[in-house]
Amino acid sequence: MSAVVQTLAWVGAAWMAAAVYVAVAKPFRDEPPHRTPEDVQRDIAEHRARRDLDTCRGIWPDPPTWRVIAAQHRLDTAKQRRKENP
């Protein structure tokens, strides 16, 4: 058998294998879920909200009131000013 005929036989066999795979395996695959852009945006918003809430709970399990936050800010800025202006 010449090299050309042998190459054509390999190409033909590859095409036949691909055709058999498509004919046999394709009908058994599940259809991918059909999602609209609105579904995607809703899922993104849910995941972002959940992650932000988890992050906040991880940082402050019991968040302080605004008065505590304001007092801490005043103390931190006063400390910074003392460091900058000895």
VENDA-V273698 format. One record per backbone hydrogen bond with DSSP energy under -1.0 kcal/mol. CO is the residue of the C=O (numbers start at 1). NH is the residue of the N-H. Records with the same first field share a line. If there is no record, write none. Layout:
BEGIN
CO: NH ; NH
END
This chain:
BEGIN
2: 6
3: 7
4: 8
5: 9
6: 10
7: 11
8: 12
9: 13
10: 14
11: 15
12: 16
13: 17
14: 18
15: 19
16: 20
17: 21
18: 22
19: 23
20: 24
21: 25
26: 29
36: 40
37: 41
38: 42
39: 43
40: 44
41: 45
42: 46
43: 47
44: 48
45: 49
46: 50
47: 51
48: 52
49: 53
50: 54
51: 55
52: 56
53: 57
54: 58
55: 59
56: 60
65: 69
66: 70
67: 71
68: 72
69: 73
70: 74
71: 75
72: 76
73: 77
74: 78
75: 79
76: 80
77: 81
78: 82
79: 83
80: 84
81: 85
END
